[in-house]
Amino acid sequence: MNSTEERLAELRGPVPPLPHNARTIAALTTNPGCARRALMDAAGVDKRAVASRVGFAPPYGQSPFAITRTRSFVAQVKANGCAELLRLLREVLKLDIKEVAYQDLEDAGGNHSQDVRHQLARQVLGTAAAQVDDAGTLFDHPLLKLPVGGRQVFLEPDLIAFQYQGVFHIIEIKSFAVIDDQADGGKVAAAAVQSAVYVVALRRLLEELGHDPNTVSDRVVLVCPKDFSNRAVATRLDVRRQLTVLNRQLKNMERIDQRLSHVDEGVTFDLQPDRDGRPTRAVGELCVAIEHIPARYSPECLSTCEMSYFCRNEARRSTHALGKSVSEELGSVDTIDTALALAAGDLEPSPEQAEAALVLRAALRLREECLA
């Protein structure tokens, strides 16, 4: 174990690291500038448990009803050898193909080991990449790998990789509805980032096997129920922008030792659980450890990070709490009190604050005119 791994283990405490999945990896892209999240994720810290201990438990999680609905819809789309999915692929990919082969990679000869399943996926997908022909093949449940913060993360997607004429397409099945050809923008964006995670993982696998990684399309197929029925509809999403952001953040995670160099020795998020698993760490002591590592809070964190409510309370007088667009517009004006003082003319701006002061004073005049 190298010094970086030892230091991350010290941050986490004597518990196994919390494993990543596509959802947590996708969430890394929402706030790449946050050192607190980067270090906690790299160490595999259970952020929900830490937030709960200091009194800021996130009031959300995956709904069991949503999970059940998703599983039911996925089973419907994949039924009868993916007959429904093949119909959708003919339409959205404009394929002149009557039938395809189907291979489920979830069962590796009765061995459910992740390493064995991953080796099976490498073998099957590598063979498919080497045999370019007009026959299409659906690969269900390919177990992929992706290095995140120095640790190999297994990705067990509820997806299908479709290979046709030498090109692989990532297919993501979601249960949120497309109503009148419109879907929830936030959910579509989240699905795009999660799909990009699978694109990166599959490209790395093919590259390791000596194949062209660009044979994995950067346009993924999203399958959702249409209107208020369970009839499936498919569309293509361009995830090139998400791939750029994701690859950049994964590289940042590889340089986690640079962030660790700014963390004092002895800082840890260890909850010191008792025999029954209940945390005994003093709340005040844990808060000091959390606040030692700077956060970069923004309202977008509320839907993606378990520590967001703690960070929001910490940043309640900061301009970052007003959103990225506001904080970027105000530049070096870091606090709301400073912004109000500059707007009212009660504070002489520094050279770095001069432009922001003009914007603030103009905004105050406009507010007064509207109220008048």
ABEGO torsion letter per residue (X at the ends): XBAAAAAAAAAAEBBBBBBBBAAAAAAAAABAABAAAAAAAAAGBBAAAAAAAAGBBBABEBBAAAAAAAAAAAAAAABGGGAAAAAAAAAAAGBBBABBBBBBAABBGGBABAAAAAAAAAAAAAAAAABBBABBBBBBGBBBBBBBGGBBBBBBBBBBBBBBGGBBBBBBBBABBBBGGBBBAAAAAAAAAAAAAAAAAAAAAAAAAGBBAAABBABBBBBBBBEABABBBBBBBBAAAAAAAAAAAAAAAAAAAAAAAABBBGBBABAGBBAAGBBABBAAAAAAAAAABBBBBBAAAAAABAAAAAAAAAAAABAAAAEAAAAAAAEABABAAAAAAAAAGABBBBAAAAAAAAAAAAAAAAAAAAAX
